[in-house]
Amino acid sequence: MKIKIVTDSSADLAQLALNDPDVSQVPLSVAFGEQTYLDGQNMLADEFYSQLTGQTAHPKTSQPSPAAFAEVYRQVSLEADAIISLHISAKLSGTINAAKQGLRLANVNCPVEIIDSRFTGMALGLIVLEAAKIARSGCKLAEALALIQQTIARTRCFVALDSLTHLEKGGRIGKAASLIGNLLSIKPILTIENGEVVPLAKVRSRKHALEKIFELALSTQPVKQAALMVATPDLQDYQVFYQQLDQALLGGIQKTYFGKLGPVLTTHGGFNTVGIAVLQAE
């Protein structure tokens, strides 16, 4: 059975040039005033950082249109016996609803399963890449869906922010709202649980924030795959941290994905957001 995967650009696969032939991405959009860009297509991390630095207004993100989903489903269905569509948490975006509307418009002949990953960013990205491997294994749709749910259950993410300012402006703060009282003097440590942003800790320095998410990532061992994503123009600033993380999680063989956080997540996290996503071993 030929199963294809569809996801959305919040998975940040485009930022790492992870172009799996069995994965199609539907872009979210980022708007600066009247100018709108497609995440991962005509707006990658470096262009976004440059725009963000020169703008006074806070950018806005929005989910793909149902029509965009319909077009992707039609195209993918031409080469698929079934489609599994994995997306950003419904508690963080309306993307899942747009996908469902798009499916009704698409009128495709193969089964399409739309799944709320309950994550975003490279946590979603790791799930998607594992889902593509599962799809290529030749299993039936029901088995693939069960294995993907197991993958979701084994996924964790830990995020260090410079402040909660951007998350608050973007309206994605969730249960982390309890941390707002001292925005400027703390470095919040967050995770995503059941699809919602949840506070884990608050520390007083950048150094302690990185130490904390490193410690949290190590607590998930054994790890099958991991990713480190940073909202920074220069990844060299985090090269040592990356090498230490890769050594601790995967033996120092540069199997940990390492790249720049994309426009959608940087809009809500701000510069110097650091995220670690891990897929635990079975």
N, C-alpha and C positions, 0 to 999 in steps of 0.2 A: 504493500500500500504506500503510495507516494503522498506524504504529508508535508505541507509547507507551513512556515511560521510567518506571522505578521506581528509587528510590534510598532511602537511609536518612538519618536526621536528622544524622548526623555531618558531612554535607555543609554544614551550617550555613546552608542557603538560607532557613530560617524566620527566622533572626536578621536577615536583610536584607530580609525580606518579598518575596522573589523567587518569586512565585507563578505559575510557568509552567503553563498549563492542560494541557500534555502530560506533566507530571512529577508523579508521586505519591510521597510520602515515607512510609516506615515508621519510627516513632520508636524509638530506643534509650531506655533508662530510666536515671534517676539516683536513687539511694537515699540518704537521710540516716537512718541507723538503720532503723526500721521503716516509715518514710514513703517511698513510691516515687512518682516523677513521670515523665511522658513528655516527653522532650526535644523542644522545639519546639511542644508542644501546651499542657500545663498547667505548663510550666516553660521560660521564656525567660531570656535572659542576666541581666537586672536582678534578677529574683526569685532566681536562683541565686546571684548575687554576694551578695545580702542574707543568704541562708541560710548561705552559706559563711563569711561574716564572723562569724556568731553561733554556729557549731558548733565543738565540740572534736573530734568524730570526723570522719575523712576520708570524704567521700562515695564511693560505689561506682557504677560503671556496668555495665550489662549489655545484651547484644544483644536485639533483638526476638524474640518467640516465633515458632516456625513457624506457629502459628495466625494471628498478625498478618499474616505474609506471605501466607498462603493467602487470607485475606479480601481483601487488597489485589489480589492476582493475579486473584481472581474478579471483583472490581468492574471492574478495568481491562480485563479480557478482553472485557467486554461491549461495549466501544467500540473494540477494537483488532484488527488482523489479526496483530500480533506484539507482543511485549513485550521490551524490553531492560532488564535489571535490573542497575544499576551500584552497587557498594558499597565500603565501607571495606576496606582491605587485610586479607586473611585472616591476616596475621602480627600484626595489631593487635587483632582482634576475631573472635568466632565468628559474626558476622553472615552471612557467606557460607554457612556450613553451615546456619544457620537458614533462609535463603532457599531452599536446595535442599530441605530437609525440607518447607518450606511449599509449594513447588511440587508435591511429590508429594501433599500433602494437598488441594491446590486442584482438581486434576483439570480443568484448563481445556482448551479446544479449540484455542486458538491457540499457536504456538510461543513459548517463553519462553527467552531466552538470559541466563544469570547470569554477570556479568563481575566479576572482581576488579580494581578500578581501580588497586590498589597504592598508593593515597593515602588521605587523609582530609581533613576540614576543607574550606576553600574551594578547595583543589587538586582535591578530588573535586567540589566545587560547580561549578567552571569546566568540568570534563569533562562533567558532567551537563547544564549549560546548552548547551554545544556539541552534545552528543548530541541534545538536543531540536530544535535547528536542523537537524541532519542528518536526523532523523526526519521533519521537516516538508518536506524537500526532494523527497520523492516517490521516493526511491531504494528499491531492493529490500533485504531484510533482510541478505543477505550483504555488499552494498556498504556498508550502514550500519555493520555490525560492523567492517569493515576500516577505515572512516574513524574510528570511535571508537578503535580501537587506535592509529591514527596520532595522534589527539588525546592519548591517554594518554602516548605517547612524547614529545610536545611540552610536557608539563606539568612544572613544577618548583615546589618550595616551600622556603622558608627561614624558620627559626623561631629567635627569641631568647627564652631563658628567664631568669628571675631566678636560678633554681637548678634542680637536678635532683630536688629533694626530692619533688615531687608525681608526677613521672614514675616515680620509683623505687617510691613507695607504691602506684601503680596497676599496677605490673608490666608497663609498656609500654616499658621503657627500651632494650631491644634492644642493639645494638652500642655505644650511648652509655654503657653501664656502665663503660667505660674512663675516663670523666670523673668518676666518683663521688668519687674520693679527696679532692677539695677543694671540696665542695659549696657552702660558704658564701662563698668568696672569688672564684668565677669566674662569668661569665655565659656559659652554653653556647650555641653556635650549632649548630643541628641541621638536617638535611634528612631526606627519606624517599627511600630508594633500594631498588628491588625490594621495596617494601612494608614495609621495616623502618626504624626510626629509626636514623640514622647521624650521628655527630658530624662537624662540619666545622671548628670552631674553638672556642677559648675565649678570652674577653677579660676585662678587669678592671673595666670600668665599663659602666653602662647606655648612656652616650653612644657608646662604642665598639661596643657590641652593635648598636645601631641603624645606625650607620655601616656595619657589616659586612654586615648583611642588605640594606641599600640597595645596596651595592656588588655583592653577589651577584645581586640582582635585575636590576641594569643589565647584568650580564654575559650575560644571556639574550636581549638585544635581537637582532632586532626582536620586539616583543611584540604579540599580538593582543588579549589581555584580561588583567587583573590584579585582585587583591583584597588589601586590607590588613585584617586582623582582629586586634583587641586585647582582651585580658581586662582590662578596666578599666571602672569605673562611669561615667567621664567621658571620652568620646572627644575632647573639646576639648583635652585634654592632648596629643593626638597630631595635632591639626589641621595644624600646620605641617609635620610629617613627612609627613603624607598629601599635602598640596599639592605638596611637593617631589617625592615619589615619582610622583604623577600627572603632573606636568609632565615628569619625566624619561622615564617609560615611554610615556605616551599623549598627550603634548602639552598637558597642563594643562586639559583640558576636562571633568574630573570623570567620566571613564569608568571609572576604577578603583573597584571596589566597596570600601566602607569601612564597617565595622561592628564589633560586639562579638562576641568569640569565645563560642561557645555552651557550655552546661553540660558536655557530654561532654568536649570538648577542654580546657576550663578545669580540670576535675577532674584531668586528667593533666599539665597544664602549669603550673597555678597562676596567681595574679594577675600582671598585667603581662607575660604571654606576648604576644609580638608575632609574627604570622605573615604572610609575603608569599607569595602564590601567583601564578604566572604561566602563561599559555598562550602559548607562542611562536608567532609567525606561521609560515605554511607556507613 
